[in-house]
Amino acid sequence: MERSHRHQPNPFVNQERTWYPYVSPFDPCPPLCKKTYVVPPNLFLGFQPPDLPQFPPNEALKRGTLWPIFYSPYRKKSKRHKGDQ
């Protein structure tokens, strides 16, 4: 019988992970049931291999890295909470 394997996300493409923290019934604050965090791609590379492709200089300055494999885009959270300015 074959075992089904969970789909493993590609760490260089799917960098955002989801975490579901414990929510106590006695917590006085409204709970955040789902939290997200970003896993940087350099955690999965180990040693930097030679001859990696490079961004052109102007694009590298915009993206903050010379190598596309290390690029991790920032996604601004659009949800605002009460009291935030």
C-alpha positions as CSV (number, residue, x, y, z in Angstrom):
1,M,0.0,0.0,0.0
2,E,1.4,3.4,-1.0
3,R,1.7,6.1,1.6
4,S,0.4,9.5,0.6
5,H,2.9,12.3,1.0
6,R,1.8,15.7,2.0
7,H,2.6,18.3,-0.6
8,Q,5.8,20.1,0.5
9,P,5.9,23.7,-0.6
10,N,8.8,24.9,-2.7
11,P,10.8,27.1,-0.2
12,F,12.1,29.4,-2.9
13,V,8.5,30.2,-4.2
14,N,6.2,29.6,-1.2
15,Q,7.9,31.6,1.5
16,E,4.9,32.5,3.6
17,R,3.9,30.0,6.3
18,T,0.8,29.9,8.5
19,W,0.7,29.2,12.2
20,Y,-2.4,28.5,14.3
21,P,-1.6,29.4,17.9
22,Y,-3.3,28.1,20.9
23,V,-6.4,30.2,21.9
24,S,-7.2,30.1,25.6
25,P,-10.9,30.4,26.6
26,F,-9.6,32.7,29.4
27,D,-7.7,35.1,27.2
28,P,-9.1,38.6,27.8
29,C,-8.0,39.9,24.4
30,P,-9.7,38.9,21.1
31,P,-7.6,36.0,19.7
32,L,-5.6,36.0,16.5
33,C,-6.5,32.6,15.2
34,K,-4.2,32.6,12.2
35,K,-0.7,34.1,12.1
36,T,1.7,34.2,9.1
37,Y,5.4,34.5,8.9
38,V,8.0,34.5,6.1
39,V,10.8,31.9,5.8
40,P,13.8,33.4,4.0
41,P,15.0,31.3,1.1
42,N,18.7,31.4,2.3
43,L,17.7,28.9,5.1
44,F,17.2,26.2,2.4
45,L,20.3,26.7,0.3
46,G,23.2,25.8,2.5
47,F,26.4,26.8,0.7
48,Q,26.0,29.3,-2.1
49,P,26.8,27.4,-5.3
50,P,29.0,29.1,-7.9
51,D,27.7,30.7,-11.1
52,L,24.3,31.6,-9.8
53,P,22.2,33.8,-12.1
54,Q,22.2,37.5,-11.2
55,F,19.8,40.4,-11.5
56,P,21.0,43.4,-13.6
57,P,22.5,46.0,-11.3
58,N,19.5,48.4,-11.3
59,E,17.0,45.5,-10.6
60,A,19.3,44.1,-7.9
61,L,19.2,47.5,-6.1
62,K,15.4,47.5,-6.2
63,R,15.1,44.0,-5.0
64,G,17.8,44.2,-2.3
65,T,19.8,41.2,-3.6
66,L,22.0,40.3,-6.5
67,W,20.8,36.8,-6.8
68,P,17.2,35.9,-7.7
69,I,17.3,32.7,-5.6
70,F,17.7,34.9,-2.5
71,Y,14.9,37.3,-3.3
72,S,12.0,37.4,-0.8
73,P,9.3,39.9,-1.6
74,Y,7.7,41.9,1.2
75,R,3.9,41.7,1.2
76,K,2.3,44.5,3.2
77,K,-0.5,43.4,5.5
78,S,-3.6,45.3,4.4
79,K,-5.8,44.5,7.4
80,R,-5.8,47.3,10.0
81,H,-6.9,47.0,13.6
82,K,-9.0,49.5,15.6
83,G,-6.8,52.1,17.1
84,D,-4.0,51.8,14.5
85,Q,-3.0,55.1,12.8
